[in-house]
Amino acid sequence: DPSTLRSRQAYLDTVYQSSTFLLSGMALGPYAGSDTSSPCNQGMREVWVTLLSNQTGALTATAPGYSVIDTFKFSSATCQSDTSSLPKFLVFGQSAAFTGSMADTGKLLRSGVLAGLAEVNTNAGGVFGHKLILQALDDAYTPTNTTENTLSFVESSGVYGLLAYLGSSTSQAALQVATNYSVPMVGAWAGSDGLRAPFQYNAINLRAGYRDEINALVNYVLTFTPYTRISILYQNDSFGLTGHSALLDALNAANLLLFSSGAYPRNTADVLPALEQIAHSCGTLYPEVVILQAVSAPAVTFMAAARGILPASTLYLLTSPCATEDTVAAMGNLNQVSMVASQVLPSP
């Protein structure tokens, strides 16, 4: 219905009233508004858990040592729950890291968004005749920069909405602005609790959250391995803390305790103190499994450094921010590293 584009608020209202919609063949929803008994602003709850092997085949040309050999699928309980006044172009703002530690991911995210918008504009003439335009600004994965960029979008550029932000702390900073200005914030590449609970009307999430990923990984371990000593490396911000909290809850549900944990500072690869905590918190016993709630560079640094400290049999569980081709490529030169990756988008 073209009337859904009348205003930013009309768009948000329609998402929750419609409950479910299709995106590139995927059914997202049901979404449920704050007036329901079980509000939900998260559209997809499935996580794909993939075992990476360094024994057969090749995942990419740059990582000849690893290949995908098995996938375990896990789904959380689903949530129950006139255009003539518009300009010819609908402009969306994106603040993401195009420099710094997350630049590669940010650039790929921007490229994907631009490709998607180009397809809609070219093949469908836009949305109800309105072409979609992206304005992208670099925030270097720093929340204060994200806030400045977002204020610029809504105050100076007058964007229709915010699209495909990168990172939990950065996206949560932007959500404060989006809420104050009643601007839709769609498809943040982040899975933190702060975008989901308590219910956030302006945040339309298109991917599973980190709690879903952690639950999937723990279920994988308990289903396919005999391991019970589970530890976590986490980034010391809302992204990492969501993963840490989710792991505590998942282990408690399985009548298990967290074996050990270690945090590293955001925007660094300073993981050696965390490795010491994870490895030596329980005397002569070592963790059997380490969950990496980290981004790519610190995850690679941790696994490389752990080779001389943790047993060779240690299983590393990579959540989606570090389950990237960059990580796999960097680990391609390290033999006998067992990795399992959680992913939140189905394979194309």
Sequence and secondary structure as in RCSB ss.txt:
>XXXX:A:sequence
DPSTLRSRQAYLDTVYQSSTFLLSGMALGPYAGSDTSSPCNQGMREVWVTLLSNQTGALTATAPGYSVIDTFKFS
SATCQSDTSSLPKFLVFGQSAAFTGSMADTGKLLRSGVLAGLAEVNTNAGGVFGHKLILQALDDAYTPTNTTENT
LSFVESSGVYGLLAYLGSSTSQAALQVATNYSVPMVGAWAGSDGLRAPFQYNAINLRAGYRDEINALVNYVLTFT
PYTRISILYQNDSFGLTGHSALLDALNAANLLLFSSGAYPRNTADVLPALEQIAHSCGTLYPEVVILQAVSAPAV
TFMAAARGILPASTLYLLTSPCATEDTVAAMGNLNQVSMVASQVLPSP
>XXXX:A:secstr
 GGGGSSHHHHHHHHHHH  EEETTEEE   B TTSSS B B   EEEEEEEESSSS SBTTBTT EEEEEEEEE
       GGGS SEEEEEEEE SSSTTHHHHHHHHHHHHHHHHHHHHHH SBTTBEEEEEEEE TT HHHHHHHH
HIIIIII  SEEE  B HHHHHHHHHHHHHHT  EE  B   GGGTSS  TTEEB S  HHHHHHHHHHHHHHH 
    EEEEEESSHHHHHHHHHHHHHHHHTT    EEEEE TT    HHHHHHHHHTTTT   SEEEEES HHHHH
HHHHHHTTTS TT EEEE TTT SHHHHHHHTTSSS EEEEEESS   
